[in-house]
Amino acid sequence: MAGVVESIREQGEDARQARIVEVLVEAFEDLMRADADAFRRKFRKMAAAPFAFYRGSACLFYADMAHEDDPWSNAETGRVWIQGDLHAENFGSYMDSSGTLVFDVNDFDEAYLGCFTWDLKRLAASVALLAWSKAISDDDIEALIGTYLRAYVKQVREYAERPGDELVRLQLDSTEGVLHNVLLRARLKTRIDLLDELTTVEDYDRRFRHGPGVRVLDQAEREIAIRAFESYLDTIPENKRFGSITYRVKDIVGRTGFGIGSAGLPAYNILVEGRTQALENDVVLSMKQGNVAAPSRIVAEERIRGYFTNEGHRTAVSQRALQAHADPWLGYTEIDGTGFVVSELSPYVDDLDWSELTEPSEMGPVLDYLGRATAKMHCVSDSDSEQTLVDFQSEEAIAAVIGDREDEFVRTLTEFGMAYAEQSRDDHRLFVDAFRGGKIPAVRPAAEG
């Protein structure tokens, strides 16, 4: 059993429940006080199942990792770019900046620098939780995690041995099965369908629809948001910029109702002209407040922390460091000293639907792809990535630390994933009891004050 889990269990359930509450409050107290209703919704979603709890509690995972002695971490492998919240549902399709539909990691809100195994461990435990919910046996779960890890190691070694392979992508002509179908579905989507869903045409021009999840701005807030957008334009890399007509703002609204990970974060949708004045080329951008990255809570290095001007900047820099062809709209801005990240709301996003996968024989090939995608993320940056925090080849450092100990590497991370998933099932129960019992003060039901 993994050492960190043994130490957790030695504490007893009362101490663990108090620790869960303490970590959640420490991570989210300001946001909870700003929008308690949003966090009550977030916590009720997390209460639905162990996997949902795990998705929403990356801060707890890293609080535990602070006490984990990792033999695979050294001066280099302990400080590479990581996604920060790598679980089985953070993969899907998108259109990259080269115009290619790819399947890859698609969420970078928690991205930071840390040990490369943190991503692998978090993914391994998520696979164990997901497979457990499908009543898959422990032996099969261990085999599935092993498939993912060995695919990761193989791809890292290929990057280290053949540096020219950075252009390898999971796309329509290099995937089969479930992932290929995800890309095919994404290919059928159109920008006009997204625009019709979010906007309406009035007096020969588009405006946002007003309805659930949309907040109409008063003039003062609108002007603040417009100034923030104008500041964002300076953060787009020079060779990713479109013509000036592209960035003309047509409409802007506030947004609410985000998923588990973004509860309580202020956000705006911005409708811009697009590359021509034709209405079908309009583009919808998201301008969302950046949150404190979960790994940053245990990476207390001023060299890293001081590199970022705000959390929006951190998110944008991290995404370019982790994606080979990042969103050409990606950038950042600031409102009242708080960082916001800006990106396109793309019509071509389609998440991997695990409900379609019920047998280990179906899940194995998918996890092989996910292992390769994780390796690509750790080893390949966007050509416009200007970061200077990692000045070495991460694929060489990771390949070297694993060396000829691949079997040991796979075994230890698989054991961790199995043990931490079991602990997460217990944590879920303790969290539900704490939430129901009013032990998280800022989100007690309104009737209790």
Buried (B, 14 or more C-beta within 10 A) or exposed (E): EBBBBEEBBEEEEEEBBBBBBEBBBEBBBEBBEBBBEBBBBBBEBBBEBBBBBBBBBBBBBBBBBEEBEBEBBEEBBBBBBBBBBBBBBBBBBBBBBEEBBBBBBBBBBBBBBBBBBBBBBBBBBBBBBBBBEBEBEEEBBBBBBBBBBBBBBBBBBBBBEEEEBBEBBBBBEBBEEBBBBBBBEBBEBEBEEBBBEBBEEEEEBBBBEEEEEBBEBEEEBBEBBBEBBEBBEEBBBEEBEBEEEBBEBBBBBBBBEBEBBBBBBBBBBBBBBBEEEEBEBBBBBBBBBBBBBBBBBBBEEEEBEEBBEBBBBBBBBBBBBBBBBBBBBBBBBBBEEBBBBBBBBBBBBBBBEBEEBEEBEEBBBBBBBBBBBBBBBBBBBBEBBEBEBBEEBBBBBBBEBBEEEBEEBBBBBBBBBBBBBBBBBBBBBBBBEBBEEEBBBBBBEEEEE
